[in-house]
Amino acid sequence: MSFTTGLIYALVRAALIGVGAVAMGRCITRLLRPPVAESGPSRFIPFFLAAIFFMPTVIVGYAYSDGPWSLVRHPWLNDLLYSTLLLLKLLPIAVAALYFAPPPSIDAAACHLRRLAPPSSTMAAQRIRQAWRFFLHGPLRAITLAFVAVFLLAFTDFELASLLNSLAGREHSAFTWTIALHQAQQLNVQSTTLVAWAASAAAIEAIVIIIGLTMLLRARRGRIGQHHPQTSAGKRPRVIGWITLAFAAIAILLLPGWIILRGSVEGVASLLANFRFADELASSLYFACGATALVVAALMFLPRSLRWVIALPGLLGGIVLSMLILLAFQWPVLRELYHTPVPLVLGLTLLLLPVAVVLRGLFDAAEPGTSVHAARMLYERGDAAQHRAGRSLLWHLRGRPWLALAAIVFTLAYFELVVSVTLAPVGMSPAIVELYNQMHFGQRAVLSATVMLTMAVPVVIVVAMWGFLRVGLAEPRPDR
C-alpha cells in the first residue's frame, strides 16, 4: 500500500472515528452532569475514563496482535477491529472536550422554544437557517473541540496500527500513512521525499485545525451563557452511555490486562532469573523526567501567548514532529547533538506541550483565587503554626494540581513510542521501544512479565512522590 493510499484511508478513518467518538461522548457526558452525576454509579465514570486514557496503546496492540483475538488474516475484520479499538481508546478525549468546553450561548430551553414557534412566525418560515444558527451558537463549540482533538489523534496513530499490521504485511488492512513514513525513514529514503510526505500530512492536520478554529470563533459571537445548564438525560442516552463505557472497559482494560497478567504469572520467574532490562528502564525514566521538567518550566515561566505558540508543533503528531526534528538535527549547526539525548527530550517536550497547556488552563480556571491569596498571606506573614497551616492550604490549592499535571506529563512521556523510536540515541533505548520491537514476534510469557514491570514503574514512582509530598507539605505538625 502506497503512502497516498494510506493517507486517504487514515483521513476517512479518522473522520469516522471523530464522529463516532463525539456521538458516544455526548451520551457519556450527560451521565457526568447534574442531576444524573449525583447518583452512585456515575461517580466512578471519571476513574474508568482515566484508566482507559492512560492505558498504553502499545499494550492494547500487543494484546490483540497475536493469539485468539488476532484478525490479521482477515483484512476487513482487522481494519474494523483497529478502528473500533482506536475509537474506544480515544473516547475519554471526546468526553473531556465535551465536558470542559465553554458553555453554549443558547441552552436547551431556547432550542425547545424554537421548536414551539407557531408556523406563522419568522423563525418557522426560516427553519433551516434558524436551526443552523441555534446549532452554531449551541452545541457546535463543544462538538468541534471534541472532533478536532479525536481526529488529530486518530489520524496520527502509529502504535496500534503498527502492531495490528505487523503480522499482516503491507497489502493488508490497518496500514496507515504513519507506518509508510516510518518505514521510509528506516530505509533511508531521500530527505526530500520524507519532507514532502510529512508536509502533506501536516497540511491535512492544519486544514482541520483551521476549520475547527473558524467554527469556534464563529460560535463565540454573542455568547451570553455562563454555566452549563443542568440536563436531564433521557433513558436512551443513558443506556447508550453505560453500554459504551462497559464495552470500552472490557476491550481496553479488562481483556488486555487479563492477557498480560496471565502471561506474567508464567514468565515472572524467568524474568527475575535473567533480568537484563534495567538500562532500558533507566533510560525511560531519564527521558521522561527531562521532558517533564522542561514542560513544567515552560508552564511556570513563559507567558500564556508564548506557551500556545510553542505548543503548536505538538499538534502535528509524533511521527511528523519527530521526523522534522530528525531532519533538523542533521544540519551542520546541530549535527553534533544528533547522537545525544537532546533530540528525544526536545521531541517529547514539544509533543506533550499541547496537553500540558490545556491542563494548565483548566487548573487556572478552577483555581479559587481568593483562597490562594489568603493562604499565601498566611504562609508568608503568620507565625510558625500559621506558616505550616498556610503551607498545607497552598499544597491543597496549588500543589496537588501541579503535581497531578507533572504526573500526567511524566506518564505520557514514559510511554511515548513514536518519538522515542525515531529519536532515541544509540545505546539509550527506552523500555517502550524495546518492548515494541519484541512485540512484533508474538506474545510470550517473559515479554508479558516485562510489560507488567514496565507499567508498574511509573505508577510506583508517582504514588511514592505523591505520598512523600503529602506527608512533607500537606499536614501541619503541631508544636510540642
Sequence and secondary structure as in RCSB ss.txt:
>XXXX:A:sequence
MSFTTGLIYALVRAALIGVGAVAMGRCITRLLRPPVAESGPSRFIPFFLAAIFFMPTVIVGYAYSDGPWSLVRHP
WLNDLLYSTLLLLKLLPIAVAALYFAPPPSIDAAACHLRRLAPPSSTMAAQRIRQAWRFFLHGPLRAITLAFVAV
FLLAFTDFELASLLNSLAGREHSAFTWTIALHQAQQLNVQSTTLVAWAASAAAIEAIVIIIGLTMLLRARRGRIG
QHHPQTSAGKRPRVIGWITLAFAAIAILLLPGWIILRGSVEGVASLLANFRFADELASSLYFACGATALVVAALM
FLPRSLRWVIALPGLLGGIVLSMLILLAFQWPVLRELYHTPVPLVLGLTLLLLPVAVVLRGLFDAAEPGTSVHAA
RMLYERGDAAQHRAGRSLLWHLRGRPWLALAAIVFTLAYFELVVSVTLAPVGMSPAIVELYNQMHFGQRAVLSAT
VMLTMAVPVVIVVAMWGFLRVGLAEPRPDR
>XXXX:A:secstr
  HHHHHHHHHHHHHHHHHHHHHHHHHHHHHTSTTGGGSTGGGGHHHHHHHHHHS HHHHHHHHSSGGG  TTSH
HHHHHHHHHHHHHHHHHHHHHHHHHS   SS HHHHHHHHT  TTSHHHHTHHHHHHHHHHTTTHHHHHHHHHHH
HHHHHT  HHHHHHHTTT TTSSS  HHHHHHHHHHTT  HHHHHHHHHHHHHHHHHHHHHHHHHHHHHHTT   
 S       HHHHHHHHHHHHHHIIIIIIHHHHHHHHHHHHHHHHHHHT   HHHHHHHHHHHHHHHHHHHHHHH
HS HHHHHHHHGGGGG HHHHHHHHHHHTTSTTTGGGTTSSHHHHHHHHHHHHHHHHHHHHHHHHH  HHHHHHH
HHHHHHS HHHHHHHHHHHIIIIIHHHHHHHHHHHHHHHH  HHHHHH  TT   HHHHHHHHHTT   HHHHHH
HHHHHHHHHHHHHHHHHHHIIIIIS     
